[in-house]
């Protein structure tokens, strides 16, 4: 089986933030890290070069592929902030419908900026997903 390329690193989360050129995006990422740390009770850690992750869990698919990944995390991408791992949250669909302006794919939520979404709902999603993956 191929090895997972995204692994926890000792890279500096603060160093990652300083490389974000857009001041508003950088502030949103710092605020999101604080929200996720509070919701998960975990310190942020870099996973690969560009994912700020919280906690970790071991997964194993029916195919036999397995590995470790952050329970929840995010990354500042070109157009949006990608938020990972929230689909494990209880009541995911109901909560996401109340979140505000976002896009979604199978495993990610994409937000342009934090002002567009309800941060209390996001905190519920983060806490619920992290707890579900802890089990």
C-alpha positions, -999 to +999 in steps of 0.1 A: +000+000+000+013+035-008+021+056+022+000+087+031+018+118+020+001+141+045+018+136+079+021+156+111+053+177+110+072+198+135+068+229+112+056+261+129+019+269+126+028+306+132+054+304+104+026+290+081+004+320+090+031+345+083+034+332+048-002+341+040+001+373+021-035+386+024-038+403+058-076+396+061-071+359+052-042+356+077-064+371+105-092+347+095-068+317+097-055+328+131-091+332+144-101+298+129-071+281+146-082+296+179-118+284+174-107+249+164-083+246+193-110+256+217-136+233+202-112+203+200-091+210+231-061+203+210-031+225+199-027+232+162-001+212+144+010+213+108+001+183+086+022+184+055+032+219+043-002+235+043-028+219+066-033+232+102-047+202+120-061+194+154-057+160+171-052+128+151-069+095+144-061+063+127-083+052+098-086+020+079-106+015+047-121-017+035-095-017+008-069-022+034-054+013+031-048+029+065-030+058+080-032+087+104-047+121+098-058+151+118-093+148+132-102+183+118-081+209+101-080+237+075-058+252+049-056+286+032-060+279-005-060+303-034-097+312-034-110+299-001-102+285+033-107+247+030-120+231+062-115+194+065-131+166+085-164+181+095-186+156+078-182+132+108-201+157+130-235+145+143-263+165+126-238+175+099-264+183+072-287+202+095-258+223+109-243+230+075-276+242+062-275+270+089-238+278+084-240+306+060-222+313+027-200+283+019-193+257-007-190+220+000-176+188-015-175+153-002-150+159+025-145+197+027-162+230+034-149+260+016-154+295+030-142+328+015-140+345+049-152+339+084-175+369+083-197+350+059-205+321+083-220+315+117-190+308+139-212+292+166-224+266+141-189+261+128-177+255+164-205+228+168-194+211+136-157+211+147-164+198+182-188+172+170-165+159+142-135+158+165-154+139+192-168+114+166-133+106+153-120+102+188-142+071+193 
